[in-house]
Every structure is written in structure tokens, then in C-alpha cells.
Amino acid sequence: MTLLDAYALIAFLVGGPARAEVRGILREGGVAVASANLAEALDVSQRVHGLSIARAMEVLEPLLEDSLAVIALDATTARAAAELRASYYHSSDRPISLADAVLLASAKPDWRIATADPDVLAVARSEDVETIALPAQGA
């Protein structure tokens, strides 16, 4: 299973350096998004890029019905996310967001995370989570 972070979904929805890679990952199948990352992607797509949440959901709906699973945040994952963020967060050296921590905590053994965020990639390596490094904005 490959977990997409918000950046990956935003690239898919509005375009960006990682759009082609994300499309390829989606075609492979076995793809999921943590509910916190879906919420972040919808928010940023509208607030920053002007793509309405309604339109973004129209684009995502066929994927959500067929190939993109949404991982709900339960109490166990919430606790694991809080512990990860408490362990790794540093405001200037490693500013992982709570949604980033939820993404990391949602990963099961043998799953991988697709992101361009160097801090998330670093924490994933520390936690032995396999990653796909996506092209970053401005790269």
C-alpha cells in the first residue's frame, strides 16, 4: 500500500512537479490517504490554488470509489501520531505538521509513503517506513 500525503494529492488535483508520479502511483493501485491529509489537500487546493472543495471532490470521487482508500483516524493512530510528533517535531529543524504525523502513524509494515517533504522523509527513514520521494515544488 502507498500512502499519499497532502502534497501528492494537491499535485494531482491542481498540477505540480509531482503530478505525473502521483498519476503513476494511482494507476499501480493499492493507494490510500489518511483522512487528515485528505482534509489538508482539499483545504489547500481551495484556499491556495482556487480549486473549490466541491470540484476537487468531483475529481477524486471516481478514485475514492475504485482505487483510493481513506484511512480513518482512530484513537490508536491518533496516539501514535501524537507520540511521533512529540518525538520528532522541532520548529526550525524538523517542523512536521500534525497531518504529517498522522500520515506517518497510519503507515503499516510494508507500506510506503509518497511525499516531497524532506522532514517527513527523514522521520519515515528513522521509523523504517519505506518512501517514494516525489519531486518538490521549485525543483
C-alpha positions in Angstrom: 0.0 0.0 0.0 1.2 3.5 -0.8 0.0 6.4 1.3 -0.1 9.8 -0.4 0.5 12.9 1.6 -1.4 16.1 1.0 1.3 17.5 -1.3 0.8 14.5 -3.6 -2.9 14.9 -3.7 -2.6 18.6 -4.3 -0.2 17.9 -7.2 -2.7 15.5 -8.7 -5.6 18.0 -8.3 -4.0 21.3 -9.4 -0.9 20.3 -11.2 2.7 20.5 -10.0 6.0 18.8 -10.3 4.8 15.5 -8.8 1.6 15.2 -10.9 3.0 12.5 -13.3 4.4 10.5 -10.5 1.2 10.6 -8.5 -0.8 9.5 -11.5 1.6 6.6 -12.0 1.2 5.6 -8.3 -2.6 5.8 -8.6 -2.5 3.6 -11.8 -0.5 1.0 -9.8 -3.3 0.6 -7.3 -3.0 -0.1 -3.6 -3.2 3.6 -2.7 -4.6 5.3 0.3 -4.7 8.7 2.0 -5.0 9.4 5.7 -8.2 11.4 6.4 -6.1 14.3 7.8 -4.1 14.5 4.6 -7.3 14.4 2.5 -8.7 17.3 4.5 -5.4 19.3 4.2 -5.3 18.6 0.4 -8.9 19.9 0.0 -8.2 23.0 2.1 -5.0 23.9 0.3 -6.5 23.2 -3.1 -9.3 25.7 -2.5 -7.6 28.3 -0.3 -4.2 28.5 -2.1 -5.0 27.2 -5.6 -8.6 28.3 -6.1 -9.9 24.8 -6.9 -13.2 24.5 -4.9 -13.6 21.7 -2.5 -16.7 20.6 -4.4 -14.8 20.4 -7.7 -11.8 18.6 -6.0 -14.2 16.0 -4.6 -15.7 15.5 -8.1 -12.2 14.8 -9.4 -11.4 12.5 -6.5 -14.8 10.7 -6.3 -14.1 8.0 -9.0 -10.8 7.3 -7.3 -12.4 7.1 -3.9 -14.9 4.6 -5.2 -12.4 2.5 -7.0 -8.7 2.8 -6.1 -8.0 5.4 -3.4 -8.8 4.3 0.2 -9.2 6.8 3.0 -7.6 5.7 6.3 -9.8 7.0 9.2 -8.1 8.4 12.3 -8.8 6.2 15.2 -7.7 6.5 18.8 -4.7 4.2 18.4 -3.4 6.1 15.3 -4.1 9.4 17.0 -1.9 8.4 19.9 0.8 7.1 17.7 0.7 10.4 15.7 1.0 12.5 18.8 3.9 10.4 20.0 5.7 10.7 16.7 5.2 14.5 16.6 6.3 14.9 20.2 9.4 12.8 19.5 10.5 14.4 16.2 9.0 17.9 15.9 11.3 20.9 16.1 10.1 24.3 15.0 13.2 25.1 12.9 15.0 21.7 12.3 12.0 19.4 11.7 8.7 21.2 11.5 6.4 18.2 10.8 2.8 19.1 11.0 0.2 17.1 12.9 -1.2 15.9 9.5 2.4 14.7 8.6 2.4 12.8 11.9 -0.9 11.2 11.2 0.4 10.1 7.8 3.4 8.5 9.4 1.4 6.9 12.1 -1.1 5.5 9.5 1.7 3.5 7.7 1.6 -0.2 8.4 4.6 -2.6 8.0 5.4 -3.0 4.3 3.5 0.2 3.3 5.3 3.2 1.8 4.7 7.0 1.9 4.8 9.2 -1.2 5.9 12.8 -0.3 8.3 15.5 -1.3 8.6 16.8 2.3 12.2 16.3 3.4 11.2 16.3 7.1 8.6 13.6 6.6 11.1 11.6 4.5 13.6 11.9 7.3 11.2 10.8 10.0 10.0 7.9 7.8 13.6 6.7 7.4 14.1 6.9 11.2 10.9 4.9 11.7 11.9 2.3 9.0 9.0 3.3 6.7 9.6 2.9 3.0 9.2 6.1 1.0 8.8 7.4 -2.5 10.5 10.8 -2.8 8.3 13.0 -5.1 9.7 16.0 -7.0 9.4 19.1 -4.9 7.9 22.4 -5.8 10.5 24.6 -7.5 12.8 21.6 -8.1 
